[in-house]
Amino acid sequence: MPHPIVHAEIRSTDPDATRAFFGGLFGWTYPQEGAFPGYTFVDTGVPDSLYTAISPLQGDGDLVTFFIGVDDIDGTLAQAAELGGHVVQERVNVPGVSFALIADPQGHVVGLAQQT
């Protein structure tokens, strides 16, 4: 299976301020809430663009990342560890998707997403 980039996310200590900034700068709107309180999807005004969201923190600090689609999230987490990476955020299940964050050996964080 190919592994496309399927989602981008900005996790912020102040998601309302982050939404206001990018809304003012780029004209983004936020029409849909996600599975976490304060989590919103972004409407960039471009049809069929990459799914993007702004959310409250889901860990220790602010983070901008993208998510890669995988068929087997648990297998991918194990393989990342075998290759010298580590899990930043363990698997989380929300309706329709499971996701996790990993880092490569140099500390670059990316997300994994598996449709359920």
Rosetta constraint file for C-alpha pairs under 8 A:
AtomPair CA 1 CA 71 HARMONIC 7.69 0.50
AtomPair CA 3 CA 68 HARMONIC 6.02 0.50
AtomPair CA 3 CA 69 HARMONIC 5.21 0.50
AtomPair CA 3 CA 70 HARMONIC 5.99 0.50
AtomPair CA 4 CA 68 HARMONIC 5.65 0.50
AtomPair CA 4 CA 69 HARMONIC 5.59 0.50
AtomPair CA 5 CA 66 HARMONIC 6.77 0.50
AtomPair CA 5 CA 67 HARMONIC 5.67 0.50
AtomPair CA 5 CA 68 HARMONIC 4.42 0.50
AtomPair CA 5 CA 69 HARMONIC 6.22 0.50
AtomPair CA 6 CA 50 HARMONIC 6.53 0.50
AtomPair CA 6 CA 51 HARMONIC 6.73 0.50
AtomPair CA 6 CA 66 HARMONIC 7.55 0.50
AtomPair CA 6 CA 67 HARMONIC 5.73 0.50
AtomPair CA 6 CA 68 HARMONIC 5.67 0.50
AtomPair CA 6 CA 69 HARMONIC 5.87 0.50
AtomPair CA 6 CA 113 HARMONIC 7.75 0.50
AtomPair CA 7 CA 50 HARMONIC 5.96 0.50
AtomPair CA 7 CA 51 HARMONIC 4.80 0.50
AtomPair CA 7 CA 52 HARMONIC 5.61 0.50
AtomPair CA 7 CA 66 HARMONIC 5.58 0.50
AtomPair CA 7 CA 67 HARMONIC 4.99 0.50
AtomPair CA 7 CA 68 HARMONIC 7.26 0.50
AtomPair CA 8 CA 50 HARMONIC 7.17 0.50
AtomPair CA 8 CA 51 HARMONIC 6.33 0.50
AtomPair CA 8 CA 52 HARMONIC 4.61 0.50
AtomPair CA 8 CA 53 HARMONIC 6.51 0.50
AtomPair CA 8 CA 64 HARMONIC 7.66 0.50
AtomPair CA 8 CA 65 HARMONIC 5.82 0.50
AtomPair CA 8 CA 66 HARMONIC 4.09 0.50
AtomPair CA 8 CA 67 HARMONIC 6.06 0.50
AtomPair CA 9 CA 52 HARMONIC 5.47 0.50
AtomPair CA 9 CA 53 HARMONIC 4.80 0.50
AtomPair CA 9 CA 54 HARMONIC 5.78 0.50
AtomPair CA 9 CA 55 HARMONIC 7.46 0.50
AtomPair CA 9 CA 63 HARMONIC 7.95 0.50
AtomPair CA 9 CA 64 HARMONIC 5.82 0.50
AtomPair CA 9 CA 65 HARMONIC 5.55 0.50
AtomPair CA 9 CA 66 HARMONIC 6.11 0.50
AtomPair CA 10 CA 53 HARMONIC 6.34 0.50
AtomPair CA 10 CA 54 HARMONIC 4.77 0.50
AtomPair CA 10 CA 55 HARMONIC 6.29 0.50
AtomPair CA 10 CA 62 HARMONIC 7.62 0.50
AtomPair CA 10 CA 63 HARMONIC 5.90 0.50
AtomPair CA 10 CA 64 HARMONIC 4.52 0.50
AtomPair CA 10 CA 65 HARMONIC 6.70 0.50
AtomPair CA 11 CA 15 HARMONIC 7.22 0.50
AtomPair CA 11 CA 54 HARMONIC 5.90 0.50
AtomPair CA 11 CA 55 HARMONIC 4.83 0.50
AtomPair CA 11 CA 56 HARMONIC 5.41 0.50
AtomPair CA 11 CA 57 HARMONIC 5.13 0.50
AtomPair CA 11 CA 58 HARMONIC 7.23 0.50
AtomPair CA 11 CA 61 HARMONIC 7.95 0.50
AtomPair CA 11 CA 62 HARMONIC 5.34 0.50
AtomPair CA 11 CA 63 HARMONIC 5.04 0.50
AtomPair CA 11 CA 64 HARMONIC 6.28 0.50
AtomPair CA 12 CA 18 HARMONIC 6.96 0.50
AtomPair CA 12 CA 54 HARMONIC 7.32 0.50
AtomPair CA 12 CA 55 HARMONIC 6.15 0.50
AtomPair CA 12 CA 56 HARMONIC 5.14 0.50
AtomPair CA 12 CA 57 HARMONIC 5.44 0.50
AtomPair CA 12 CA 61 HARMONIC 7.55 0.50
AtomPair CA 12 CA 62 HARMONIC 4.85 0.50
AtomPair CA 12 CA 63 HARMONIC 6.80 0.50
AtomPair CA 13 CA 56 HARMONIC 5.96 0.50
AtomPair CA 13 CA 57 HARMONIC 5.81 0.50
AtomPair CA 13 CA 61 HARMONIC 7.29 0.50
AtomPair CA 13 CA 62 HARMONIC 6.19 0.50
AtomPair CA 14 CA 18 HARMONIC 6.32 0.50
AtomPair CA 14 CA 56 HARMONIC 6.75 0.50
AtomPair CA 15 CA 19 HARMONIC 6.00 0.50
AtomPair CA 15 CA 38 HARMONIC 7.24 0.50
AtomPair CA 15 CA 54 HARMONIC 6.38 0.50
AtomPair CA 15 CA 55 HARMONIC 5.70 0.50
AtomPair CA 15 CA 56 HARMONIC 5.50 0.50
AtomPair CA 16 CA 20 HARMONIC 6.16 0.50
AtomPair CA 17 CA 21 HARMONIC 6.11 0.50
AtomPair CA 18 CA 22 HARMONIC 6.29 0.50
AtomPair CA 18 CA 54 HARMONIC 7.58 0.50
AtomPair CA 19 CA 23 HARMONIC 5.72 0.50
AtomPair CA 19 CA 30 HARMONIC 7.88 0.50
AtomPair CA 19 CA 54 HARMONIC 6.97 0.50
AtomPair CA 20 CA 24 HARMONIC 5.94 0.50
AtomPair CA 21 CA 25 HARMONIC 6.06 0.50
AtomPair CA 22 CA 26 HARMONIC 5.62 0.50
AtomPair CA 22 CA 27 HARMONIC 7.06 0.50
AtomPair CA 22 CA 28 HARMONIC 6.37 0.50
AtomPair CA 23 CA 27 HARMONIC 4.57 0.50
AtomPair CA 23 CA 28 HARMONIC 4.30 0.50
AtomPair CA 23 CA 29 HARMONIC 6.08 0.50
AtomPair CA 24 CA 28 HARMONIC 7.44 0.50
AtomPair CA 26 CA 44 HARMONIC 7.76 0.50
AtomPair CA 27 CA 44 HARMONIC 7.23 0.50
AtomPair CA 28 CA 42 HARMONIC 6.42 0.50
AtomPair CA 28 CA 43 HARMONIC 5.66 0.50
AtomPair CA 28 CA 44 HARMONIC 4.87 0.50
AtomPair CA 28 CA 45 HARMONIC 6.95 0.50
AtomPair CA 29 CA 42 HARMONIC 5.94 0.50
AtomPair CA 29 CA 43 HARMONIC 5.16 0.50
AtomPair CA 29 CA 44 HARMONIC 6.82 0.50
AtomPair CA 30 CA 40 HARMONIC 5.96 0.50
AtomPair CA 30 CA 41 HARMONIC 5.71 0.50
AtomPair CA 30 CA 42 HARMONIC 4.91 0.50
AtomPair CA 30 CA 43 HARMONIC 5.87 0.50
AtomPair CA 31 CA 40 HARMONIC 7.41 0.50
AtomPair CA 31 CA 41 HARMONIC 6.89 0.50
AtomPair CA 31 CA 42 HARMONIC 7.21 0.50
AtomPair CA 31 CA 43 HARMONIC 6.97 0.50
AtomPair CA 32 CA 40 HARMONIC 5.65 0.50
AtomPair CA 32 CA 41 HARMONIC 5.50 0.50
AtomPair CA 32 CA 42 HARMONIC 7.78 0.50
AtomPair CA 33 CA 37 HARMONIC 7.69 0.50
AtomPair CA 33 CA 38 HARMONIC 7.25 0.50
AtomPair CA 33 CA 39 HARMONIC 5.76 0.50
AtomPair CA 33 CA 40 HARMONIC 4.40 0.50
AtomPair CA 33 CA 41 HARMONIC 6.32 0.50
AtomPair CA 34 CA 38 HARMONIC 7.80 0.50
AtomPair CA 34 CA 39 HARMONIC 5.11 0.50
AtomPair CA 34 CA 40 HARMONIC 5.38 0.50
AtomPair CA 34 CA 41 HARMONIC 6.68 0.50
AtomPair CA 35 CA 39 HARMONIC 6.92 0.50
AtomPair CA 35 CA 94 HARMONIC 6.59 0.50
AtomPair CA 35 CA 95 HARMONIC 7.66 0.50
AtomPair CA 36 CA 55 HARMONIC 7.88 0.50
AtomPair CA 38 CA 55 HARMONIC 5.93 0.50
AtomPair CA 38 CA 56 HARMONIC 6.11 0.50
AtomPair CA 39 CA 53 HARMONIC 6.98 0.50
AtomPair CA 39 CA 54 HARMONIC 5.89 0.50
AtomPair CA 39 CA 55 HARMONIC 4.14 0.50
AtomPair CA 39 CA 56 HARMONIC 6.41 0.50
AtomPair CA 40 CA 53 HARMONIC 5.52 0.50
AtomPair CA 40 CA 54 HARMONIC 5.54 0.50
AtomPair CA 40 CA 55 HARMONIC 6.30 0.50
AtomPair CA 41 CA 51 HARMONIC 7.36 0.50
AtomPair CA 41 CA 52 HARMONIC 5.84 0.50
AtomPair CA 41 CA 53 HARMONIC 4.18 0.50
AtomPair CA 41 CA 54 HARMONIC 6.46 0.50
AtomPair CA 42 CA 51 HARMONIC 7.44 0.50
AtomPair CA 42 CA 52 HARMONIC 5.47 0.50
AtomPair CA 42 CA 53 HARMONIC 5.30 0.50
AtomPair CA 42 CA 54 HARMONIC 7.13 0.50
AtomPair CA 43 CA 52 HARMONIC 7.99 0.50
AtomPair CA 44 CA 49 HARMONIC 7.71 0.50
AtomPair CA 57 CA 61 HARMONIC 6.55 0.50
AtomPair CA 57 CA 62 HARMONIC 6.46 0.50
AtomPair CA 59 CA 89 HARMONIC 7.49 0.50
AtomPair CA 65 CA 109 HARMONIC 6.78 0.50
AtomPair CA 65 CA 110 HARMONIC 5.66 0.50
AtomPair CA 65 CA 111 HARMONIC 6.84 0.50
AtomPair CA 66 CA 110 HARMONIC 5.69 0.50
AtomPair CA 66 CA 111 HARMONIC 5.79 0.50
AtomPair CA 67 CA 110 HARMONIC 6.00 0.50
AtomPair CA 67 CA 111 HARMONIC 4.03 0.50
AtomPair CA 67 CA 112 HARMONIC 5.04 0.50
AtomPair CA 67 CA 113 HARMONIC 6.07 0.50
AtomPair CA 68 CA 110 HARMONIC 7.55 0.50
AtomPair CA 68 CA 111 HARMONIC 6.06 0.50
AtomPair CA 68 CA 112 HARMONIC 4.90 0.50
AtomPair CA 68 CA 113 HARMONIC 5.94 0.50
AtomPair CA 69 CA 112 HARMONIC 6.03 0.50
AtomPair CA 69 CA 113 HARMONIC 4.93 0.50
AtomPair CA 69 CA 114 HARMONIC 5.90 0.50
AtomPair CA 70 CA 76 HARMONIC 7.54 0.50
AtomPair CA 70 CA 112 HARMONIC 6.59 0.50
AtomPair CA 70 CA 113 HARMONIC 6.01 0.50
AtomPair CA 70 CA 114 HARMONIC 5.32 0.50
AtomPair CA 71 CA 114 HARMONIC 5.86 0.50
AtomPair CA 71 CA 115 HARMONIC 7.74 0.50
AtomPair CA 72 CA 76 HARMONIC 6.14 0.50
AtomPair CA 72 CA 114 HARMONIC 6.85 0.50
AtomPair CA 73 CA 77 HARMONIC 6.13 0.50
AtomPair CA 73 CA 91 HARMONIC 7.84 0.50
AtomPair CA 73 CA 98 HARMONIC 7.65 0.50
AtomPair CA 73 CA 99 HARMONIC 7.54 0.50
AtomPair CA 73 CA 100 HARMONIC 7.89 0.50
AtomPair CA 73 CA 112 HARMONIC 6.84 0.50
AtomPair CA 73 CA 113 HARMONIC 7.04 0.50
AtomPair CA 73 CA 114 HARMONIC 6.09 0.50
AtomPair CA 74 CA 78 HARMONIC 6.31 0.50
AtomPair CA 74 CA 91 HARMONIC 7.88 0.50
AtomPair CA 75 CA 79 HARMONIC 6.13 0.50
AtomPair CA 76 CA 80 HARMONIC 6.04 0.50
AtomPair CA 77 CA 81 HARMONIC 6.45 0.50
AtomPair CA 77 CA 87 HARMONIC 6.97 0.50
AtomPair CA 77 CA 102 HARMONIC 7.41 0.50
AtomPair CA 78 CA 82 HARMONIC 6.34 0.50
AtomPair CA 79 CA 83 HARMONIC 6.24 0.50
AtomPair CA 80 CA 84 HARMONIC 6.55 0.50
AtomPair CA 80 CA 85 HARMONIC 5.14 0.50
AtomPair CA 80 CA 86 HARMONIC 6.59 0.50
AtomPair CA 80 CA 102 HARMONIC 7.49 0.50
AtomPair CA 80 CA 104 HARMONIC 7.50 0.50
AtomPair CA 81 CA 85 HARMONIC 4.78 0.50
AtomPair CA 81 CA 86 HARMONIC 5.29 0.50
AtomPair CA 81 CA 87 HARMONIC 7.50 0.50
AtomPair CA 84 CA 104 HARMONIC 6.90 0.50
AtomPair CA 84 CA 105 HARMONIC 5.42 0.50
AtomPair CA 85 CA 102 HARMONIC 6.99 0.50
AtomPair CA 85 CA 103 HARMONIC 5.47 0.50
AtomPair CA 85 CA 104 HARMONIC 4.30 0.50
AtomPair CA 85 CA 105 HARMONIC 4.70 0.50
AtomPair CA 85 CA 107 HARMONIC 7.89 0.50
AtomPair CA 86 CA 102 HARMONIC 5.67 0.50
AtomPair CA 86 CA 103 HARMONIC 5.44 0.50
AtomPair CA 86 CA 104 HARMONIC 6.73 0.50
AtomPair CA 86 CA 105 HARMONIC 7.44 0.50
AtomPair CA 87 CA 100 HARMONIC 7.69 0.50
AtomPair CA 87 CA 101 HARMONIC 6.11 0.50
AtomPair CA 87 CA 102 HARMONIC 4.41 0.50
AtomPair CA 87 CA 103 HARMONIC 6.39 0.50
AtomPair CA 88 CA 100 HARMONIC 7.62 0.50
AtomPair CA 88 CA 101 HARMONIC 5.14 0.50
AtomPair CA 88 CA 102 HARMONIC 5.01 0.50
AtomPair CA 88 CA 103 HARMONIC 6.43 0.50
AtomPair CA 88 CA 109 HARMONIC 7.63 0.50
AtomPair CA 89 CA 100 HARMONIC 5.32 0.50
AtomPair CA 89 CA 101 HARMONIC 4.77 0.50
AtomPair CA 89 CA 102 HARMONIC 6.84 0.50
AtomPair CA 90 CA 100 HARMONIC 5.31 0.50
AtomPair CA 90 CA 101 HARMONIC 6.83 0.50
AtomPair CA 91 CA 98 HARMONIC 6.43 0.50
AtomPair CA 91 CA 99 HARMONIC 5.39 0.50
AtomPair CA 91 CA 100 HARMONIC 4.50 0.50
AtomPair CA 91 CA 101 HARMONIC 7.80 0.50
AtomPair CA 92 CA 98 HARMONIC 5.46 0.50
AtomPair CA 92 CA 99 HARMONIC 5.34 0.50
AtomPair CA 92 CA 100 HARMONIC 6.25 0.50
AtomPair CA 93 CA 97 HARMONIC 6.12 0.50
AtomPair CA 93 CA 98 HARMONIC 4.32 0.50
AtomPair CA 93 CA 99 HARMONIC 6.59 0.50
AtomPair CA 94 CA 98 HARMONIC 6.17 0.50
AtomPair CA 95 CA 116 HARMONIC 7.75 0.50
AtomPair CA 96 CA 115 HARMONIC 5.74 0.50
AtomPair CA 96 CA 116 HARMONIC 4.97 0.50
AtomPair CA 97 CA 113 HARMONIC 6.60 0.50
AtomPair CA 97 CA 114 HARMONIC 5.55 0.50
AtomPair CA 97 CA 115 HARMONIC 4.40 0.50
AtomPair CA 97 CA 116 HARMONIC 5.05 0.50
AtomPair CA 98 CA 113 HARMONIC 5.73 0.50
AtomPair CA 98 CA 114 HARMONIC 5.21 0.50
AtomPair CA 98 CA 115 HARMONIC 6.43 0.50
AtomPair CA 98 CA 116 HARMONIC 6.72 0.50
AtomPair CA 99 CA 111 HARMONIC 6.91 0.50
AtomPair CA 99 CA 112 HARMONIC 5.38 0.50
AtomPair CA 99 CA 113 HARMONIC 4.46 0.50
AtomPair CA 99 CA 114 HARMONIC 6.39 0.50
AtomPair CA 100 CA 111 HARMONIC 5.66 0.50
AtomPair CA 100 CA 112 HARMONIC 5.31 0.50
AtomPair CA 100 CA 113 HARMONIC 6.87 0.50
AtomPair CA 101 CA 109 HARMONIC 6.63 0.50
AtomPair CA 101 CA 110 HARMONIC 5.72 0.50
AtomPair CA 101 CA 111 HARMONIC 4.28 0.50
AtomPair CA 101 CA 112 HARMONIC 6.10 0.50
AtomPair CA 102 CA 109 HARMONIC 5.60 0.50
AtomPair CA 102 CA 110 HARMONIC 5.67 0.50
AtomPair CA 102 CA 111 HARMONIC 6.19 0.50
AtomPair CA 102 CA 112 HARMONIC 7.57 0.50
AtomPair CA 103 CA 107 HARMONIC 5.02 0.50
AtomPair CA 103 CA 108 HARMONIC 5.04 0.50
AtomPair CA 103 CA 109 HARMONIC 4.29 0.50
AtomPair CA 103 CA 110 HARMONIC 6.33 0.50
AtomPair CA 104 CA 108 HARMONIC 5.46 0.50
AtomPair CA 104 CA 109 HARMONIC 6.83 0.50
